[in-house]
């Protein structure tokens, strides 16, 4: 379904993205409160990816926040956070749902018609096509394309504390430097991200600047006044491919929040963990986030493979036709 009326859409546009508690404010999305019944809700944990079918509901009683004024003053913020107007945050009552791996989720792509046997039979021809497309976005570097493919296929399959076995973090160094608008990737980073977004169900790009580090929220934090968990930029669905664009990083001074954010990013890449801040204590959550770091020189972040980029052509995003692209997505899954 869609997220409400035209009036509701206009009202959502007037509310700051942080007011919706979205992990990545710069990325568009329709906030939604999902009502789950039965065993599905009991089996989910933070950052699980789910496919759901439900009934979109707009309850007139939740159309305004007038009730908050009648409550005690100290409850007003919590009521406003947990029961926002339906015109801003729609309600979805789940009829059916199932937990999926991000790599196997059909969203946001059209349903795949190829069977597993078809994909296996065509694997010998699909892999070269995939590598050609990846190499094109990397300036023709075939070796870098091979490693990038390995990152996209990597998954955490076992944990031997503190390490996550199976994860693969790649640092491509020697990428072209760029100066861009705040919270925007470089032209090279945008091309790589465009290619990965066409192939993978969940991808996000983090332009790493001093301003972003100092002024963003990376690790989720509990707000006891509103009784909600404030989303952070590292609160990502399991299997999300994270592209960290260091090519936009310029000299500057990191403040205490920036140092904490940088450490949180290092921990995610190295140990596949994100520490949630409950103010009185920290709680580590395990994640499965393949990471690719693009840097001009040496990276600030850890990696399992540091590979110099040898571009012999201008990086471009060349996508095959939709039928072949669907087969490549099935191959990646």
MARFI-678660 format. One record per residue (C-alpha): z, x, y; residue in three letters; residue number from 1. Coordinates in Angstrom, 2 decimals, padded with zeros to 5 digits. Layout:
N
        w        u        v  res    n
        Z        X        Y  ALA  NUM
...
//
This chain:
333
        w        u        v  res    n
   000.00   000.00   000.00  UNK    1
  -000.08   000.95   003.67  UNK    2
   002.84   001.59   005.95  UNK    3
   003.29  -001.62   007.96  UNK    4
   001.48  -003.30   010.85  UNK    5
  -000.43  -001.78   013.76  UNK    6
   002.63  -002.38   015.96  UNK    7
   004.75  -000.55   013.42  UNK    8
   002.30   002.36   013.40  UNK    9
   002.50   002.63   017.18  UNK   10
   006.29   002.53   017.03  UNK   11
   006.34   005.31   014.45  UNK   12
   004.19   007.46   016.73  UNK   13
   006.76   007.14   019.50  UNK   14
   009.58   008.47   017.32  UNK   15
   009.94   012.27   017.01  UNK   16
   009.11   013.54   013.52  UNK   17
   012.61   014.98   013.14  UNK   18
   013.93   011.44   013.66  UNK   19
   012.17   010.51   010.43  UNK   20
   013.90   013.43   008.68  UNK   21
   010.59   014.84   007.44  UNK   22
   010.80   018.37   005.96  UNK   23
   007.64   019.48   007.80  UNK   24
   007.46   017.67   011.17  UNK   25
   003.97   018.94   011.99  UNK   26
   002.41   017.39   008.89  UNK   27
   001.53   013.68   009.03  UNK   28
   003.29   011.33   006.69  UNK   29
   004.67   007.82   006.40  UNK   30
   008.45   007.83   005.92  UNK   31
   009.68   005.42   003.29  UNK   32
   012.96   004.32   001.73  UNK   33
   012.35   003.86  -001.99  UNK   34
   014.57   001.45  -003.91  UNK   35
   014.82   002.38  -007.58  UNK   36
   016.23   000.32  -010.43  UNK   37
   017.04   001.19  -014.02  UNK   38
   016.91   004.61  -015.64  UNK   39
   014.26   006.26  -013.42  UNK   40
   016.62   006.77  -010.50  UNK   41
   019.31   008.16  -012.78  UNK   42
   017.00   010.82  -014.23  UNK   43
   015.67   012.21  -010.93  UNK   44
   017.00   015.25  -009.14  UNK   45
   016.24   016.75  -005.76  UNK   46
   012.60   017.83  -005.23  UNK   47
   011.23   016.10  -008.32  UNK   48
   007.69   014.77  -007.91  UNK   49
   007.14   011.17  -008.98  UNK   50
   004.27   008.70  -009.22  UNK   51
   005.46   005.17  -008.47  UNK   52
   004.09   001.64  -008.32  UNK   53
   006.07  -000.78  -006.20  UNK   54
   006.27  -003.72  -003.83  UNK   55
   006.13  -003.00  -000.11  UNK   56
   008.81  -005.03   001.63  UNK   57
   009.56  -005.76   005.28  UNK   58
   012.97  -007.41   005.56  UNK   59
   013.37  -009.25   008.90  UNK   60
   017.11  -008.60   008.82  UNK   61
   016.37  -004.88   009.04  UNK   62
   013.87  -005.26   011.88  UNK   63
   016.39  -004.14   014.50  UNK   64
   019.59  -002.16   014.73  UNK   65
   021.61  -004.85   016.49  UNK   66
   024.15  -004.92   013.68  UNK   67
   025.21  -001.38   014.49  UNK   68
   026.64  -002.49   017.82  UNK   69
   029.01  -004.87   016.06  UNK   70
   030.42  -002.14   013.83  UNK   71
   032.98   000.45   014.77  UNK   72
   031.53   003.03   017.13  UNK   73
   031.90   005.86   014.64  UNK   74
   029.65   004.00   012.16  UNK   75
   026.75   003.44   014.55  UNK   76
   025.01   006.77   013.88  UNK   77
   025.29   006.35   010.12  UNK   78
   023.89   002.81   010.23  UNK   79
   021.01   003.92   012.42  UNK   80
   020.19   006.77   010.01  UNK   81
   020.49   004.82   006.76  UNK   82
   018.97   001.52   007.93  UNK   83
   016.22   002.31   010.44  UNK   84
   013.86  -000.52   011.48  UNK   85
   011.27  -001.46   008.85  UNK   86
   008.59  -001.05   011.51  UNK   87
   009.42   002.67   011.50  UNK   88
   010.48   003.30   007.91  UNK   89
   009.06   000.94   005.29  UNK   90
   010.89  -000.10   002.10  UNK   91
   009.30   000.21  -001.32  UNK   92
   010.84  -001.52  -004.35  UNK   93
   009.79   000.35  -007.49  UNK   94
   008.30  -001.66  -010.34  UNK   95
   007.30   001.35  -012.43  UNK   96
   007.58   005.08  -011.97  UNK   97
   007.47   008.35  -013.81  UNK   98
   008.31   011.97  -013.10  UNK   99
   005.35   014.34  -013.11  UNK  100
   004.62   018.00  -012.66  UNK  101
   003.05   018.65  -009.27  UNK  102
   000.10   020.31  -010.98  UNK  103
  -000.46   017.23  -013.13  UNK  104
   000.00   014.63  -010.40  UNK  105
  -003.16   012.68  -009.59  UNK  106
  -002.12   012.19  -005.96  UNK  107
  -003.69   012.63  -003.48  UNK  108
  -006.92   013.10  -005.42  UNK  109
  -009.10   010.47  -007.13  UNK  110
  -008.27   009.86  -010.81  UNK  111
  -009.68   012.47  -013.18  UNK  112
  -012.10   010.99  -015.72  UNK  113
  -012.51   014.18  -017.78  UNK  114
  -010.46   014.38  -020.95  UNK  115
  -008.43   017.44  -021.89  UNK  116
  -011.02   018.24  -024.56  UNK  117
  -013.83   018.11  -021.98  UNK  118
  -011.98   020.48  -019.68  UNK  119
  -011.22   022.92  -022.49  UNK  120
  -014.84   022.90  -023.58  UNK  121
  -016.01   023.61  -020.03  UNK  122
  -013.32   026.20  -019.20  UNK  123
  -015.73   029.08  -019.71  UNK  124
  -018.02   027.80  -016.95  UNK  125
  -015.33   026.34  -014.64  UNK  126
  -013.36   029.55  -014.24  UNK  127
  -016.22   031.58  -012.68  UNK  128
  -016.98   028.70  -010.29  UNK  129
  -013.32   028.55  -009.27  UNK  130
  -013.12   032.33  -008.75  UNK  131
  -016.29   032.27  -006.65  UNK  132
  -014.79   029.65  -004.34  UNK  133
  -011.48   031.52  -004.07  UNK  134
  -013.26   034.81  -003.38  UNK  135
  -015.33   033.19  -000.61  UNK  136
  -012.20   032.15   001.30  UNK  137
  -010.85   035.70   000.87  UNK  138
  -013.92   037.38   002.34  UNK  139
  -015.55   038.10  -001.01  UNK  140
  -012.60   039.97  -002.56  UNK  141
  -012.93   039.15  -006.27  UNK  142
  -009.78   040.98  -007.34  UNK  143
  -007.70   039.09  -004.77  UNK  144
  -009.24   035.86  -006.07  UNK  145
  -008.08   036.71  -009.60  UNK  146
  -004.51   037.26  -008.43  UNK  147
  -004.57   034.13  -006.28  UNK  148
  -005.63   032.11  -009.31  UNK  149
  -002.72   033.55  -011.29  UNK  150
  -000.32   032.42  -008.55  UNK  151
  -001.76   028.90  -008.63  UNK  152
  -001.30   028.76  -012.41  UNK  153
   002.20   030.29  -012.43  UNK  154
   005.22   028.13  -013.30  UNK  155
   008.90   028.88  -013.88  UNK  156
   009.37   028.52  -017.63  UNK  157
   012.79   030.11  -018.07  UNK  158
   015.72   031.25  -015.94  UNK  159
   017.76   034.35  -016.74  UNK  160
   020.23   034.24  -013.87  UNK  161
   019.53   035.19  -011.18  UNK  162
   015.84   035.56  -011.99  UNK  163
   013.19   032.89  -012.52  UNK  164
   010.80   033.99  -015.24  UNK  165
   007.21   032.87  -014.85  UNK  166
   007.07   032.71  -011.05  UNK  167
   004.55   034.93  -009.27  UNK  168
   004.62   035.79  -005.58  UNK  169
   001.55   037.46  -004.07  UNK  170
   001.33   039.39  -000.80  UNK  171
  -002.18   039.93   000.52  UNK  172
  -001.95   042.66   003.17  UNK  173
  -004.68   043.83   005.51  UNK  174
  -005.46   040.27   006.64  UNK  175
  -006.93   039.79   010.14  UNK  176
  -004.34   039.44   012.90  UNK  177
  -004.40   036.41   015.22  UNK  178
  -002.58   034.90   018.19  UNK  179
  -002.50   031.12   017.99  UNK  180
  -000.58   028.13   019.30  UNK  181
   003.02   027.70   018.08  UNK  182
   003.39   026.47   014.50  UNK  183
  -000.35   026.90   013.86  UNK  184
  -001.85   029.13   011.19  UNK  185
  -004.36   031.86   011.94  UNK  186
  -008.08   031.11   011.39  UNK  187
  -007.90   033.11   008.15  UNK  188
  -004.73   031.32   007.06  UNK  189
  -006.33   027.95   007.83  UNK  190
  -009.32   028.77   005.62  UNK  191
  -007.11   029.82   002.69  UNK  192
  -004.96   026.71   003.14  UNK  193
  -008.01   024.43   003.28  UNK  194
  -009.24   025.81  -000.02  UNK  195
  -005.88   025.46  -001.75  UNK  196
  -005.36   021.93  -000.40  UNK  197
  -008.68   020.93  -001.96  UNK  198
  -007.60   022.30  -005.35  UNK  199
  -003.85   021.66  -005.58  UNK  200
  -001.97   018.35  -005.18  UNK  201
   000.83   019.90  -003.09  UNK  202
   000.26   022.73  -000.62  UNK  203
   001.97   023.67   002.63  UNK  204
   001.42   026.47   005.14  UNK  205
   004.25   028.12   007.06  UNK  206
   003.06   030.11   010.12  UNK  207
   005.82   032.70   010.42  UNK  208
   006.64   033.45   014.05  UNK  209
   009.84   034.51   015.79  UNK  210
   009.97   031.11   017.51  UNK  211
   009.58   029.27   014.20  UNK  212
   012.31   031.33   012.58  UNK  213
   014.74   030.90   015.49  UNK  214
   014.17   027.21   016.19  UNK  215
   013.30   025.57   012.87  UNK  216
   015.48   024.24   010.08  UNK  217
   014.54   025.93   006.80  UNK  218
   017.45   025.05   004.50  UNK  219
   018.54   021.38   004.27  UNK  220
   021.89   020.64   005.91  UNK  221
   024.36   017.80   005.45  UNK  222
   025.00   015.72   008.57  UNK  223
   028.36   014.05   007.99  UNK  224
   028.17   012.05   011.22  UNK  225
   025.06   010.18   010.05  UNK  226
   025.87   010.69   006.35  UNK  227
   022.42   012.03   005.53  UNK  228
   020.94   015.29   004.30  UNK  229
   018.84   016.72   007.13  UNK  230
   015.57   017.92   005.66  UNK  231
   014.53   021.57   005.94  UNK  232
   011.10   023.17   005.76  UNK  233
   011.92   024.68   002.37  UNK  234
   012.79   021.27   000.88  UNK  235
   009.52   021.02  -001.04  UNK  236
   008.39   019.16  -004.11  UNK  237
   008.43   021.13  -007.34  UNK  238
   005.12   022.94  -007.82  UNK  239
   004.18   023.00  -004.13  UNK  240
   002.09   026.07  -003.28  UNK  241
   003.61   027.78  -000.24  UNK  242
   001.31   029.84   001.99  UNK  243
   003.31   032.01   004.42  UNK  244
   001.08   033.20   007.27  UNK  245
   002.62   036.38   008.70  UNK  246
  -000.58   037.33   010.54  UNK  247
   000.61   035.28   013.55  UNK  248
   003.92   037.18   013.77  UNK  249
   004.45   038.98   017.08  UNK  250
   007.30   041.28   018.21  UNK  251
   010.47   039.49   019.25  UNK  252
   014.21   039.17   018.68  UNK  253
   015.56   037.19   015.77  UNK  254
   018.70   035.24   016.59  UNK  255
   021.33   034.27   014.02  UNK  256
   019.49   031.06   012.94  UNK  257
   016.31   033.11   012.53  UNK  258
   018.07   035.65   010.33  UNK  259
   019.47   032.85   008.15  UNK  260
   016.03   031.25   007.87  UNK  261
   014.39   034.55   006.94  UNK  262
   017.00   035.14   004.24  UNK  263
   016.49   031.61   002.90  UNK  264
   012.74   032.26   002.66  UNK  265
   013.32   035.58   000.89  UNK  266
   015.65   033.92  -001.62  UNK  267
   013.13   031.17  -002.36  UNK  268
   010.32   033.65  -003.03  UNK  269
   012.41   036.17  -004.97  UNK  270
   014.83   033.98  -006.94  UNK  271
   013.24   030.51  -006.66  UNK  272
   016.40   029.05  -005.17  UNK  273
   017.21   027.22  -001.94  UNK  274
   020.78   027.07  -000.66  UNK  275
   021.69   023.63   000.71  UNK  276
   024.21   023.74   003.54  UNK  277
   027.03   021.21   003.13  UNK  278
   028.94   022.95   005.97  UNK  279
   032.11   023.35   003.91  UNK  280
   030.23   024.97   001.03  UNK  281
   026.74   026.07  -000.04  UNK  282
   024.98   024.62  -003.07  UNK  283
   022.07   026.48  -004.65  UNK  284
   019.19   024.35  -005.91  UNK  285
   016.59   025.78  -008.26  UNK  286
   012.94   025.30  -007.26  UNK  287
   009.48   026.11  -008.59  UNK  288
   007.40   027.11  -005.55  UNK  289
   004.50   029.58  -006.06  UNK  290
   004.17   031.65  -002.88  UNK  291
   001.32   033.53  -001.20  UNK  292
   002.10   035.69   001.84  UNK  293
  -000.70   036.73   004.21  UNK  294
   000.19   039.77   006.31  UNK  295
  -001.49   042.37   008.51  UNK  296
   000.66   045.27   007.36  UNK  297
   003.80   045.45   005.28  UNK  298
   005.41   042.05   004.75  UNK  299
   008.95   041.08   005.68  UNK  300
   009.12   039.09   002.46  UNK  301
   009.46   040.13  -001.18  UNK  302
   006.57   039.81  -003.63  UNK  303
   005.78   040.61  -007.23  UNK  304
   002.29   041.84  -006.36  UNK  305
   001.28   043.48  -003.07  UNK  306
  -002.50   043.71  -002.90  UNK  307
  -004.62   045.12  -000.04  UNK  308
  -007.35   042.67   000.93  UNK  309
  -010.85   044.18   000.82  UNK  310
  -013.02   041.64   002.62  UNK  311
  -016.76   042.36   002.57  UNK  312
  -017.86   039.13   004.23  UNK  313
  -016.62   036.51   006.66  UNK  314
  -014.02   034.28   004.96  UNK  315
  -015.34   030.74   004.48  UNK  316
  -014.16   027.65   002.63  UNK  317
  -017.03   026.63   000.35  UNK  318
  -016.21   023.63  -001.81  UNK  319
  -018.39   022.51  -004.71  UNK  320
  -019.52   018.89  -004.99  UNK  321
  -016.87   016.28  -005.75  UNK  322
  -017.67   016.05  -009.47  UNK  323
  -017.25   019.80  -009.98  UNK  324
  -014.17   019.79  -007.73  UNK  325
  -012.58   017.10  -009.90  UNK  326
  -013.21   019.25  -012.98  UNK  327
  -011.69   022.28  -011.26  UNK  328
  -008.56   020.28  -010.43  UNK  329
  -008.31   019.18  -014.05  UNK  330
  -008.77   022.81  -015.13  UNK  331
  -005.94   023.90  -012.80  UNK  332
  -003.67   021.22  -014.25  UNK  333
//
